[in-house]
Amino acid sequence: MRYALLIYNNDAVRQRTPEQQRRVNDGIAEILERPNVTGWLRLHDSESATTMRSDGERSLLTDGPFVDSKDFLGGLVVLDAENLDGALAIVEELQAVRATGAIEIRPLRDGHLRGA
């Protein structure tokens, strides 16, 4: 089964020294190079986001993320794991390296919508 790991950061990430950040990056890079990690993307800070909301009748475009929160989506990792326990094992390793923030584990749907 494929899982998306949605990586949430908080302001503690911005307070790391360059050496601390290098150690975190090195640890994460080792995990991302594994064959069952099939993709990963890093996002710009949440301040760069634009959000479109709809109330069913009209759309509203606003600057910023969808919700106002101390945590922000920093990126996502796609991996293949036999089951949720296998995905959780990878997440545990990532959290040990990051030491802050949260990681949401979400199964990916198989198949494509028309045209996708």
GUBA-389016 format. One record per atom (N, C-alpha, C, O): residue number from 1; y, z, x. Coordinates in nm, 2 decimals. Each point is the difference from the previous one (the first is absolute). Example, Ala and Ser with C-alpha at 12.3 -4.5 7.8 and 13.67 -1.06 7.14 Angstrom:
gutor i=1, y=-0.57, z=0.78, x=1.32
gutor i=1, y=0.12, z=0.00, x=-0.09
gutor i=1, y=0.12, z=0.00, x=0.09
gutor i=1, y=0.00, z=0.07, x=0.10
gutor i=2, y=0.11, z=-0.14, x=-0.14
gutor i=2, y=0.11, z=0.00, x=0.09
gutor i=2, y=0.11, z=0.08, x=-0.08
gutor i=2, y=0.11, z=0.01, x=0.05
end
This chain:
gutor i=1, y=-0.12, z=0.00, x=0.08
gutor i=1, y=0.12, z=0.00, x=-0.08
gutor i=1, y=0.12, z=0.00, x=0.09
gutor i=1, y=0.01, z=0.06, x=0.11
gutor i=2, y=0.10, z=-0.13, x=-0.16
gutor i=2, y=0.12, z=0.00, x=0.08
gutor i=2, y=0.10, z=0.10, x=-0.06
gutor i=2, y=0.00, z=0.02, x=-0.12
gutor i=3, y=0.07, z=0.05, x=0.21
gutor i=3, y=0.09, z=0.10, x=-0.04
gutor i=3, y=0.14, z=-0.03, x=0.06
gutor i=3, y=0.01, z=-0.05, x=0.11
gutor i=4, y=0.10, z=0.08, x=-0.18
gutor i=4, y=0.13, z=0.00, x=0.05
gutor i=4, y=0.04, z=0.15, x=0.03
gutor i=4, y=-0.01, z=0.08, x=-0.08
gutor i=5, y=0.06, z=-0.06, x=0.20
gutor i=5, y=0.05, z=0.13, x=0.04
gutor i=5, y=0.15, z=-0.01, x=0.00
gutor i=5, y=0.06, z=-0.07, x=0.09
gutor i=6, y=0.01, z=0.13, x=-0.18
gutor i=6, y=0.14, z=-0.01, x=-0.01
gutor i=6, y=0.06, z=0.12, x=0.08
gutor i=6, y=-0.02, z=0.11, x=-0.04
gutor i=7, y=0.09, z=-0.14, x=0.14
gutor i=7, y=0.05, z=0.10, x=0.10
gutor i=7, y=0.14, z=0.04, x=-0.04
gutor i=7, y=0.09, z=-0.08, x=0.00
gutor i=8, y=-0.08, z=0.21, x=-0.04
gutor i=8, y=0.13, z=0.06, x=-0.03
gutor i=8, y=0.05, z=0.08, x=0.11
gutor i=8, y=-0.07, z=0.08, x=0.06
gutor i=9, y=0.20, z=-0.10, x=-0.02
gutor i=9, y=0.06, z=0.08, x=0.10
gutor i=9, y=0.11, z=0.09, x=-0.06
gutor i=9, y=0.03, z=-0.01, x=-0.12
gutor i=10, y=0.02, z=0.10, x=0.20
gutor i=10, y=0.11, z=0.08, x=-0.05
gutor i=10, y=0.10, z=0.02, x=0.12
gutor i=10, y=-0.02, z=-0.06, x=0.11
gutor i=11, y=0.13, z=0.13, x=-0.13
gutor i=11, y=0.10, z=0.01, x=0.10
gutor i=11, y=-0.05, z=0.05, x=0.14
gutor i=11, y=0.07, z=-0.02, x=0.10
gutor i=12, y=-0.18, z=0.10, x=-0.10
gutor i=12, y=-0.05, z=0.05, x=0.13
gutor i=12, y=-0.03, z=-0.12, x=0.09
gutor i=12, y=0.00, z=0.02, x=0.12
gutor i=13, y=-0.04, z=-0.14, x=-0.17
gutor i=13, y=-0.03, z=-0.11, x=0.08
gutor i=13, y=0.13, z=-0.04, x=0.09
gutor i=13, y=-0.02, z=-0.03, x=0.11
gutor i=14, y=0.13, z=0.04, x=-0.17
gutor i=14, y=0.13, z=-0.04, x=0.07
gutor i=14, y=0.04, z=0.11, x=0.10
gutor i=14, y=0.08, z=-0.03, x=0.08
gutor i=15, y=-0.14, z=0.14, x=-0.08
gutor i=15, y=0.03, z=0.11, x=0.09
gutor i=15, y=-0.09, z=0.00, x=0.13
gutor i=15, y=0.02, z=0.09, x=0.08
gutor i=16, y=-0.12, z=-0.17, x=-0.08
gutor i=16, y=-0.08, z=-0.01, x=0.12
gutor i=16, y=0.07, z=-0.05, x=0.12
gutor i=16, y=0.09, z=-0.08, x=-0.01
gutor i=17, y=-0.13, z=0.14, x=0.13
gutor i=17, y=0.06, z=-0.05, x=0.12
gutor i=17, y=-0.07, z=-0.13, x=0.03
gutor i=17, y=-0.10, z=-0.03, x=-0.05
gutor i=18, y=0.16, z=-0.05, x=0.14
gutor i=18, y=-0.07, z=-0.13, x=0.04
gutor i=18, y=-0.14, z=0.02, x=0.05
gutor i=18, y=-0.09, z=-0.08, x=-0.03
gutor i=19, y=0.07, z=0.19, x=0.11
gutor i=19, y=-0.13, z=0.02, x=0.05
gutor i=19, y=-0.10, z=0.04, x=-0.11
gutor i=19, y=-0.11, z=-0.04, x=0.00
gutor i=20, y=0.15, z=0.12, x=-0.10
gutor i=20, y=-0.08, z=0.04, x=-0.11
gutor i=20, y=-0.04, z=-0.13, x=-0.08
gutor i=20, y=-0.11, z=-0.01, x=-0.04
gutor i=21, y=0.21, z=-0.07, x=0.02
gutor i=21, y=-0.02, z=-0.12, x=-0.08
gutor i=21, y=-0.10, z=-0.10, x=0.07
gutor i=21, y=-0.08, z=-0.06, x=-0.06
gutor i=22, y=0.09, z=0.05, x=0.20
gutor i=22, y=-0.09, z=-0.08, x=0.07
gutor i=22, y=-0.14, z=0.05, x=-0.01
gutor i=22, y=-0.09, z=-0.08, x=-0.02
gutor i=23, y=0.07, z=0.21, x=0.03
gutor i=23, y=-0.14, z=0.06, x=-0.02
gutor i=23, y=-0.05, z=-0.03, x=-0.14
gutor i=23, y=-0.12, z=-0.03, x=-0.01
gutor i=24, y=0.20, z=0.04, x=-0.09
gutor i=24, y=-0.04, z=-0.03, x=-0.14
gutor i=24, y=-0.04, z=-0.14, x=-0.01
gutor i=24, y=-0.11, z=-0.04, x=-0.05
gutor i=25, y=0.20, z=-0.05, x=0.10
gutor i=25, y=-0.03, z=-0.15, x=0.00
gutor i=25, y=-0.13, z=-0.03, x=0.07
gutor i=25, y=-0.08, z=-0.08, x=-0.05
gutor i=26, y=0.06, z=0.14, x=0.17
gutor i=26, y=-0.12, z=-0.03, x=0.07
gutor i=26, y=-0.13, z=0.04, x=-0.08
gutor i=26, y=-0.10, z=-0.07, x=0.00
gutor i=27, y=0.11, z=0.19, x=-0.06
gutor i=27, y=-0.12, z=0.05, x=-0.08
gutor i=27, y=-0.02, z=-0.09, x=-0.12
gutor i=27, y=-0.12, z=-0.03, x=-0.03
gutor i=28, y=0.22, z=-0.01, x=-0.04
gutor i=28, y=-0.01, z=-0.09, x=-0.11
gutor i=28, y=-0.06, z=-0.13, x=0.04
gutor i=28, y=-0.08, z=-0.06, x=-0.07
gutor i=29, y=0.13, z=0.00, x=0.18
gutor i=29, y=-0.04, z=-0.13, x=0.05
gutor i=29, y=-0.15, z=0.00, x=0.02
gutor i=29, y=-0.06, z=-0.10, x=-0.03
gutor i=30, y=0.01, z=0.20, x=0.09
gutor i=30, y=-0.15, z=0.01, x=0.02
gutor i=30, y=-0.08, z=-0.01, x=-0.13
gutor i=30, y=-0.10, z=-0.07, x=-0.01
gutor i=31, y=0.15, z=0.13, x=-0.10
gutor i=31, y=-0.07, z=-0.01, x=-0.13
gutor i=31, y=0.02, z=-0.14, x=-0.06
gutor i=31, y=-0.09, z=-0.05, x=-0.06
gutor i=32, y=0.21, z=0.00, x=0.08
gutor i=32, y=0.03, z=-0.13, x=-0.07
gutor i=32, y=-0.08, z=-0.12, x=0.07
gutor i=32, y=-0.02, z=-0.10, x=-0.06
gutor i=33, y=-0.03, z=0.12, x=0.18
gutor i=33, y=-0.07, z=-0.10, x=0.07
gutor i=33, y=-0.15, z=-0.01, x=-0.03
gutor i=33, y=-0.07, z=-0.08, x=0.04
gutor i=34, y=0.02, z=0.17, x=-0.13
gutor i=34, y=-0.14, z=0.01, x=-0.04
gutor i=34, y=-0.03, z=-0.12, x=-0.09
gutor i=34, y=0.09, z=-0.05, x=-0.07
gutor i=35, y=-0.21, z=0.00, x=0.08
gutor i=35, y=-0.04, z=-0.12, x=-0.07
gutor i=35, y=0.00, z=0.02, x=-0.16
gutor i=35, y=0.02, z=-0.10, x=-0.07
gutor i=36, y=-0.03, z=0.22, x=0.02
gutor i=36, y=0.01, z=0.02, x=-0.14
gutor i=36, y=0.14, z=0.01, x=-0.05
gutor i=36, y=0.02, z=0.01, x=-0.13
gutor i=37, y=0.08, z=-0.01, x=0.21
gutor i=37, y=0.14, z=0.00, x=-0.04
gutor i=37, y=0.04, z=-0.15, x=0.00
gutor i=37, y=0.01, z=-0.06, x=0.11
gutor i=38, y=0.01, z=0.01, x=-0.23
gutor i=38, y=0.01, z=-0.15, x=-0.01
gutor i=38, y=0.15, z=-0.04, x=-0.01
gutor i=38, y=0.02, z=-0.12, x=0.00
gutor i=39, y=0.07, z=0.21, x=0.00
gutor i=39, y=0.14, z=-0.04, x=-0.01
gutor i=39, y=0.09, z=0.13, x=0.00
gutor i=39, y=-0.05, z=0.10, x=-0.05
gutor i=40, y=0.17, z=-0.12, x=0.09
gutor i=40, y=0.10, z=0.11, x=-0.02
gutor i=40, y=0.14, z=-0.06, x=0.01
gutor i=40, y=0.02, z=-0.10, x=0.07
gutor i=41, y=0.07, z=0.17, x=-0.14
gutor i=41, y=0.14, z=-0.05, x=0.00
gutor i=41, y=0.08, z=0.13, x=0.01
gutor i=41, y=-0.02, z=0.10, x=-0.06
gutor i=42, y=0.13, z=-0.12, x=0.13
gutor i=42, y=0.10, z=0.11, x=0.01
gutor i=42, y=0.12, z=-0.05, x=-0.08
gutor i=42, y=0.04, z=-0.12, x=0.00
gutor i=43, y=0.03, z=0.21, x=-0.06
gutor i=43, y=0.12, z=-0.03, x=-0.08
gutor i=43, y=0.12, z=0.05, x=0.06
gutor i=43, y=0.00, z=0.10, x=0.08
gutor i=44, y=0.12, z=-0.16, x=-0.11
gutor i=44, y=0.12, z=0.05, x=0.05
gutor i=44, y=0.03, z=0.13, x=-0.08
gutor i=44, y=-0.07, z=0.03, x=-0.10
gutor i=45, y=0.17, z=0.04, x=0.14
gutor i=45, y=0.03, z=0.13, x=-0.07
gutor i=45, y=0.03, z=-0.03, x=-0.15
gutor i=45, y=0.04, z=-0.11, x=-0.03
gutor i=46, y=-0.06, z=0.22, x=-0.05
gutor i=46, y=0.02, z=-0.02, x=-0.14
gutor i=46, y=0.14, z=-0.04, x=-0.04
gutor i=46, y=0.03, z=-0.05, x=-0.11
gutor i=47, y=0.07, z=0.08, x=0.19
gutor i=47, y=0.14, z=-0.03, x=-0.03
gutor i=47, y=0.02, z=-0.15, x=0.00
gutor i=47, y=0.10, z=-0.05, x=-0.06
gutor i=48, y=-0.19, z=-0.03, x=0.11
gutor i=48, y=0.01, z=-0.15, x=0.00
gutor i=48, y=-0.06, z=-0.06, x=-0.12
gutor i=48, y=0.01, z=-0.12, x=-0.02
gutor i=49, y=-0.07, z=0.20, x=-0.07
gutor i=49, y=-0.07, z=-0.05, x=-0.12
gutor i=49, y=0.10, z=-0.04, x=-0.11
gutor i=49, y=0.11, z=0.05, x=-0.01
gutor i=50, y=-0.16, z=-0.14, x=-0.07
gutor i=50, y=0.07, z=-0.04, x=-0.12
gutor i=50, y=-0.11, z=0.01, x=-0.11
gutor i=50, y=-0.12, z=-0.04, x=0.02
gutor i=51, y=0.16, z=0.10, x=-0.14
gutor i=51, y=-0.10, z=0.02, x=-0.10
gutor i=51, y=0.04, z=-0.07, x=-0.13
gutor i=51, y=0.12, z=0.01, x=-0.04
gutor i=52, y=-0.21, z=-0.08, x=-0.03
gutor i=52, y=0.03, z=-0.05, x=-0.13
gutor i=52, y=-0.08, z=0.08, x=-0.10
gutor i=52, y=-0.12, z=0.01, x=0.01
gutor i=53, y=0.19, z=0.04, x=-0.11
gutor i=53, y=-0.06, z=0.07, x=-0.11
gutor i=53, y=0.02, z=-0.08, x=-0.13
gutor i=53, y=0.09, z=-0.08, x=-0.01
gutor i=54, y=-0.18, z=0.10, x=-0.08
gutor i=54, y=0.01, z=-0.07, x=-0.13
gutor i=54, y=-0.03, z=0.10, x=-0.11
gutor i=54, y=-0.09, z=0.08, x=0.01
gutor i=55, y=0.17, z=-0.09, x=-0.12
gutor i=55, y=-0.03, z=0.08, x=-0.11
gutor i=55, y=-0.07, z=-0.07, x=-0.11
gutor i=55, y=-0.01, z=0.04, x=-0.12
gutor i=56, y=-0.04, z=-0.16, x=0.15
gutor i=56, y=-0.07, z=-0.09, x=-0.09
gutor i=56, y=0.09, z=-0.10, x=-0.06
gutor i=56, y=-0.05, z=-0.11, x=-0.05
gutor i=57, y=0.18, z=0.13, x=0.05
gutor i=57, y=0.10, z=-0.10, x=-0.05
gutor i=57, y=0.09, z=-0.06, x=0.11
gutor i=57, y=0.03, z=-0.12, x=-0.01
gutor i=58, y=0.00, z=0.20, x=0.10
gutor i=58, y=0.09, z=-0.05, x=0.11
gutor i=58, y=-0.04, z=0.07, x=0.13
gutor i=58, y=-0.07, z=0.10, x=0.01
gutor i=59, y=0.11, z=-0.16, x=0.10
gutor i=59, y=-0.03, z=0.05, x=0.13
gutor i=59, y=0.13, z=0.05, x=0.07
gutor i=59, y=0.11, z=-0.05, x=-0.03
gutor i=60, y=-0.13, z=0.15, x=0.11
gutor i=60, y=0.11, z=0.06, x=0.07
gutor i=60, y=-0.04, z=0.00, x=0.15
gutor i=60, y=-0.10, z=0.05, x=0.04
gutor i=61, y=0.19, z=-0.10, x=0.04
gutor i=61, y=-0.02, z=-0.01, x=0.15
gutor i=61, y=0.08, z=0.11, x=0.06
gutor i=61, y=0.12, z=0.01, x=-0.02
gutor i=62, y=-0.18, z=0.08, x=0.11
gutor i=62, y=0.07, z=0.11, x=0.06
gutor i=62, y=-0.04, z=0.00, x=0.15
gutor i=62, y=-0.11, z=-0.05, x=0.04
gutor i=63, y=0.20, z=0.11, x=0.04
gutor i=63, y=-0.03, z=0.02, x=0.14
gutor i=63, y=-0.09, z=0.12, x=0.01
gutor i=63, y=0.02, z=0.10, x=-0.08
gutor i=64, y=-0.11, z=-0.10, x=0.18
gutor i=64, y=-0.07, z=0.12, x=0.03
gutor i=64, y=-0.14, z=0.00, x=-0.06
gutor i=64, y=-0.04, z=-0.10, x=-0.07
gutor i=65, y=-0.04, z=0.20, x=0.10
gutor i=65, y=-0.14, z=0.01, x=-0.04
gutor i=65, y=-0.01, z=0.03, x=-0.15
gutor i=65, y=0.10, z=0.03, x=-0.07
gutor i=66, y=-0.22, z=-0.04, x=0.02
gutor i=66, y=-0.02, z=0.02, x=-0.15
gutor i=66, y=0.03, z=0.14, x=-0.04
gutor i=66, y=0.05, z=0.02, x=-0.11
gutor i=67, y=-0.09, z=0.08, x=0.19
gutor i=67, y=0.02, z=0.14, x=-0.03
gutor i=67, y=0.08, z=0.06, x=0.11
gutor i=67, y=0.00, z=-0.04, x=0.12
gutor i=68, y=0.08, z=0.15, x=-0.15
gutor i=68, y=0.07, z=0.07, x=0.10
gutor i=68, y=-0.09, z=0.12, x=0.04
gutor i=68, y=-0.04, z=0.08, x=-0.08
gutor i=69, y=0.00, z=-0.09, x=0.21
gutor i=69, y=-0.10, z=0.10, x=0.05
gutor i=69, y=0.02, z=0.02, x=0.14
gutor i=69, y=0.06, z=-0.08, x=0.07
gutor i=70, y=-0.11, z=0.19, x=-0.02
gutor i=70, y=0.01, z=0.03, x=0.15
gutor i=70, y=-0.10, z=-0.08, x=0.07
gutor i=70, y=0.02, z=-0.03, x=0.12
gutor i=71, y=-0.13, z=-0.01, x=-0.18
gutor i=71, y=-0.10, z=-0.08, x=0.06
gutor i=71, y=0.03, z=-0.15, x=-0.04
gutor i=71, y=0.05, z=-0.03, x=-0.10
gutor i=72, y=-0.09, z=-0.06, x=0.20
gutor i=72, y=0.03, z=-0.14, x=-0.03
gutor i=72, y=-0.12, z=-0.08, x=0.06
gutor i=72, y=-0.06, z=0.04, x=0.09
gutor i=73, y=0.03, z=-0.15, x=-0.16
gutor i=73, y=-0.11, z=-0.09, x=0.04
gutor i=73, y=0.04, z=-0.06, x=0.14
gutor i=73, y=0.09, z=-0.08, x=0.00
gutor i=74, y=-0.17, z=0.10, x=0.10
gutor i=74, y=0.03, z=-0.05, x=0.13
gutor i=74, y=-0.08, z=-0.12, x=0.03
gutor i=74, y=0.03, z=-0.08, x=0.09
gutor i=75, y=-0.15, z=0.06, x=-0.15
gutor i=75, y=-0.08, z=-0.11, x=0.02
gutor i=75, y=-0.14, z=0.01, x=-0.07
gutor i=75, y=-0.02, z=0.10, x=-0.07
gutor i=76, y=-0.06, z=-0.19, x=0.09
gutor i=76, y=-0.14, z=0.01, x=-0.06
gutor i=76, y=-0.10, z=-0.06, x=0.10
gutor i=76, y=0.03, z=-0.09, x=0.08
gutor i=77, y=-0.15, z=0.14, x=-0.09
gutor i=77, y=-0.11, z=-0.04, x=0.08
gutor i=77, y=-0.11, z=-0.05, x=-0.10
gutor i=77, y=-0.02, z=0.07, x=-0.10
gutor i=78, y=-0.05, z=-0.18, x=0.13
gutor i=78, y=-0.11, z=-0.04, x=-0.08
gutor i=78, y=-0.13, z=0.02, x=0.08
gutor i=78, y=0.00, z=-0.05, x=0.11
gutor i=79, y=-0.10, z=0.11, x=-0.17
gutor i=79, y=-0.12, z=0.02, x=0.08
gutor i=79, y=-0.13, z=-0.02, x=-0.09
gutor i=79, y=0.01, z=0.02, x=-0.12
gutor i=80, y=-0.12, z=-0.05, x=0.18
gutor i=80, y=-0.13, z=-0.01, x=-0.07
gutor i=80, y=-0.07, z=0.13, x=0.03
gutor i=80, y=-0.01, z=0.05, x=0.12
gutor i=81, y=-0.04, z=0.02, x=-0.22
gutor i=81, y=-0.08, z=0.12, x=0.01
gutor i=81, y=-0.11, z=-0.01, x=-0.10
gutor i=81, y=0.01, z=-0.06, x=-0.11
gutor i=82, y=-0.12, z=0.12, x=0.14
gutor i=82, y=-0.12, z=0.00, x=-0.09
gutor i=82, y=0.04, z=0.07, x=-0.13
gutor i=82, y=-0.05, z=-0.04, x=-0.11
gutor i=83, y=0.13, z=0.15, x=0.12
gutor i=83, y=0.04, z=0.07, x=-0.12
gutor i=83, y=0.12, z=0.09, x=0.03
gutor i=83, y=0.06, z=-0.01, x=0.11
gutor i=84, y=-0.02, z=0.09, x=-0.21
gutor i=84, y=0.12, z=0.08, x=0.02
gutor i=84, y=-0.01, z=0.09, x=0.12
gutor i=84, y=0.10, z=0.03, x=0.07
gutor i=85, y=-0.22, z=0.03, x=-0.05
gutor i=85, y=-0.01, z=0.09, x=0.11
gutor i=85, y=0.02, z=-0.07, x=0.13
gutor i=85, y=0.06, z=0.06, x=0.10
gutor i=86, y=-0.10, z=-0.18, x=-0.08
gutor i=86, y=0.03, z=-0.08, x=0.12
gutor i=86, y=0.14, z=-0.02, x=0.02
gutor i=86, y=0.05, z=0.00, x=0.11
gutor i=87, y=0.03, z=-0.04, x=-0.22
gutor i=87, y=0.14, z=-0.01, x=0.01
gutor i=87, y=0.07, z=0.13, x=0.03
gutor i=87, y=0.09, z=0.00, x=0.08
gutor i=88, y=-0.14, z=0.11, x=-0.13
gutor i=88, y=0.06, z=0.13, x=0.02
gutor i=88, y=-0.02, z=0.04, x=0.15
gutor i=88, y=0.09, z=0.07, x=0.06
gutor i=89, y=-0.20, z=-0.11, x=0.00
gutor i=89, y=-0.02, z=0.03, x=0.14
gutor i=89, y=0.11, z=-0.07, x=0.09
gutor i=89, y=0.05, z=0.07, x=0.09
gutor i=90, y=-0.01, z=-0.19, x=-0.12
gutor i=90, y=0.10, z=-0.07, x=0.07
gutor i=90, y=0.14, z=0.07, x=-0.03
gutor i=90, y=0.08, z=0.02, x=0.09
gutor i=91, y=-0.06, z=0.01, x=-0.21
gutor i=91, y=0.13, z=0.07, x=-0.04
gutor i=91, y=0.01, z=0.13, x=0.07
gutor i=91, y=0.11, z=0.04, x=0.05
gutor i=92, y=-0.22, z=0.04, x=-0.03
gutor i=92, y=0.01, z=0.12, x=0.07
gutor i=92, y=0.04, z=-0.02, x=0.14
gutor i=92, y=0.08, z=0.08, x=0.06
gutor i=93, y=-0.13, z=-0.18, x=0.01
gutor i=93, y=0.04, z=-0.03, x=0.13
gutor i=93, y=0.15, z=-0.04, x=0.01
gutor i=93, y=0.07, z=0.04, x=0.09
gutor i=94, y=-0.03, z=-0.13, x=-0.18
gutor i=94, y=0.14, z=-0.04, x=0.00
gutor i=94, y=0.09, z=0.13, x=-0.02
gutor i=94, y=0.11, z=0.01, x=0.07
gutor i=95, y=-0.14, z=0.07, x=-0.16
gutor i=95, y=0.08, z=0.12, x=-0.03
gutor i=95, y=0.00, z=0.09, x=0.12
gutor i=95, y=0.11, z=0.07, x=0.03
gutor i=96, y=-0.22, z=-0.06, x=0.04
gutor i=96, y=0.00, z=0.09, x=0.12
gutor i=96, y=0.10, z=-0.05, x=0.11
gutor i=96, y=0.06, z=0.08, x=0.07
gutor i=97, y=-0.05, z=-0.21, x=-0.06
gutor i=97, y=0.09, z=-0.06, x=0.09
gutor i=97, y=0.15, z=0.01, x=-0.05
gutor i=97, y=0.09, z=0.03, x=0.08
gutor i=98, y=-0.07, z=-0.05, x=-0.20
gutor i=98, y=0.14, z=-0.01, x=-0.06
gutor i=98, y=0.06, z=0.14, x=-0.02
gutor i=98, y=0.11, z=0.03, x=0.04
gutor i=99, y=-0.19, z=0.07, x=-0.08
gutor i=99, y=0.03, z=0.14, x=-0.02
gutor i=99, y=0.12, z=0.02, x=-0.10
gutor i=99, y=0.05, z=0.11, x=-0.01
gutor i=100, y=-0.02, z=-0.21, x=-0.07
gutor i=100, y=0.11, z=0.02, x=-0.10
gutor i=100, y=-0.02, z=-0.11, x=-0.11
gutor i=100, y=-0.07, z=-0.10, x=0.03
gutor i=101, y=0.13, z=0.11, x=-0.14
gutor i=101, y=-0.01, z=-0.10, x=-0.11
gutor i=101, y=-0.13, z=0.00, x=-0.07
gutor i=101, y=-0.08, z=0.10, x=0.01
gutor i=102, y=0.06, z=-0.20, x=-0.09
gutor i=102, y=-0.12, z=-0.01, x=-0.09
gutor i=102, y=-0.06, z=-0.14, x=0.01
gutor i=102, y=0.07, z=-0.09, x=0.04
gutor i=103, y=-0.19, z=0.08, x=-0.07
gutor i=103, y=-0.07, z=-0.13, x=-0.01
gutor i=103, y=-0.07, z=-0.01, x=-0.13
gutor i=103, y=-0.09, z=0.08, x=-0.03
gutor i=104, y=0.12, z=-0.17, x=-0.05
gutor i=104, y=-0.06, z=-0.03, x=-0.13
gutor i=104, y=-0.11, z=-0.10, x=0.02
gutor i=104, y=0.02, z=-0.10, x=0.07
gutor i=105, y=-0.14, z=0.13, x=-0.12
gutor i=105, y=-0.12, z=-0.09, x=0.02
gutor i=105, y=-0.02, z=-0.06, x=-0.14
gutor i=105, y=-0.02, z=0.07, x=-0.10
gutor i=106, y=0.02, z=-0.20, x=0.10
gutor i=106, y=-0.02, z=-0.07, x=-0.13
gutor i=106, y=-0.09, z=-0.12, x=0.02
gutor i=106, y=0.02, z=-0.08, x=0.08
gutor i=107, y=-0.13, z=0.07, x=-0.17
gutor i=107, y=-0.09, z=-0.11, x=0.01
gutor i=107, y=0.07, z=-0.13, x=-0.03
gutor i=107, y=0.09, z=0.00, x=-0.09
gutor i=108, y=-0.13, z=-0.11, x=0.15
gutor i=108, y=0.06, z=-0.13, x=-0.03
gutor i=108, y=-0.09, z=-0.07, x=-0.10
gutor i=108, y=-0.12, z=0.01, x=0.01
gutor i=109, y=0.18, z=-0.08, x=-0.10
gutor i=109, y=-0.07, z=-0.08, x=-0.09
gutor i=109, y=-0.05, z=-0.13, x=0.06
gutor i=109, y=0.07, z=-0.06, x=0.09
gutor i=110, y=-0.19, z=0.02, x=-0.13
gutor i=110, y=-0.05, z=-0.13, x=0.05
gutor i=110, y=0.05, z=-0.11, x=-0.09
gutor i=110, y=0.04, z=0.02, x=-0.11
gutor i=111, y=-0.04, z=-0.14, x=0.16
gutor i=111, y=0.04, z=-0.12, x=-0.08
gutor i=111, y=0.15, z=-0.03, x=0.02
gutor i=111, y=0.07, z=0.07, x=0.06
gutor i=112, y=-0.04, z=-0.18, x=-0.12
gutor i=112, y=0.14, z=-0.05, x=0.01
gutor i=112, y=0.05, z=-0.04, x=-0.14
gutor i=112, y=-0.08, z=-0.04, x=-0.09
gutor i=113, y=0.21, z=0.06, x=0.07
gutor i=113, y=0.06, z=-0.06, x=-0.13
gutor i=113, y=0.02, z=-0.14, x=0.02
gutor i=113, y=0.01, z=-0.05, x=0.12
gutor i=114, y=0.00, z=-0.03, x=-0.22
gutor i=114, y=0.02, z=-0.14, x=0.01
gutor i=114, y=0.12, z=-0.03, x=0.08
gutor i=114, y=0.11, z=0.07, x=-0.02
gutor i=115, y=-0.12, z=-0.16, x=0.12
gutor i=115, y=0.12, z=-0.04, x=0.08
gutor i=115, y=0.02, z=0.09, x=0.12
gutor i=115, y=0.09, z=-0.03, x=0.08
gutor i=116, y=-0.16, z=0.14, x=-0.07
gutor i=116, y=0.02, z=0.09, x=0.11
gutor i=116, y=-0.10, z=-0.03, x=0.11
gutor i=116, y=0.00, z=0.07, x=0.10
end
